[in-house]
Amino acid sequence: MLSKAKIKFIRSLENKKERRATGLFLAEGGRIICDMAPYLQCRLLAATESWLEGHGNIRADETVTASHEEIKRASLMQSPQEAIAVFEIPRHGYDPALLKGKLVLALDGIQDPGNMGSIVRTADWFGIENIICSAGCADIYNPKCVQATMGAAARVTVVYGCLPEMIKETGKEVYGTFIDGDSIYATPLVNDAVIVMGNEGNGISDKTAATVTRRISLPRFRRGICGAVESLNVAAATAAVCSEFRRSTAATE
């Protein structure tokens, strides 16, 4: 049985203050829980009896058999699934030495949780293990972010801080995405680099832009003005940029 106290506790993790105070975050859905469980410590697993019977390999400090109604009351989703889990937030410190030889994403003011989560999922797909973020970025352990990562938040290291300083400390080539940048398809790309993606509405801030050594863009192929969009969604743009970096440097790896 999932008690009222535990339901209240689970729902409290929607709040960033509670996540920081407890060092815990919420994940919902069997697929995400199964993806995260091998990497993170699960403190609480609440699921239906049938789900638990089929997933005996999931280890948790506390496992609770819950009814669909109890999970529905604890869930933050519109369409609750059969399992909810509370995981420990990993403690990642920033060490530029660990980024040597790697492609790194730098996010400057990404505020939408869906975009943030999708970018982390994209990073995981393209083998980008590290993301550095400005303090103004959405919290990756926001429940909406967690859902959008589809488990990738357990495999990608996400660190927050003073972004310009963190970028400088990498000592890498820094590619920044701008509307008026040089076409990415005509720019020499390297995998030992930082890719900077900017805020949904304002792009890359002036302080972060000052660290950029190569300004790049994704050229628009639709000709004319009528019906042409002004810009790409930042999550979609990140996927396109990461794909081109991996494609163009594949022969050198």
Sequence and secondary structure as in RCSB ss.txt:
>XXXX:A:sequence
MLSKAKIKFIRSLENKKERRATGLFLAEGGRIICDMAPYLQCRLLAATESWLEGHGNIRADETVTASHEEIKRAS
LMQSPQEAIAVFEIPRHGYDPALLKGKLVLALDGIQDPGNMGSIVRTADWFGIENIICSAGCADIYNPKCVQATM
GAAARVTVVYGCLPEMIKETGKEVYGTFIDGDSIYATPLVNDAVIVMGNEGNGISDKTAATVTRRISLPRFRRGI
CGAVESLNVAAATAAVCSEFRRSTAATE
>XXXX:A:secstr
   HHHHHHHHHTTSHHHHHHHTEEEEESHHHHHHHTTTS EEEEEE HHHHHH TT   SEEEE  HHHHHHH 
 SSS  SEEEEEE       GGGGTT  EEEEES   HHHHHHHHHHHHHTT  EEEEETTS  TTSHHHHHHHT
TGGGTSEEEEE HHHHHHHHT EEEEEEEEEEEGGGS   SSEEEEEEBTTTBS HHHHTT SEEEE      SS
TT  S   HHHHHHHHHHHHHHHHGGG 
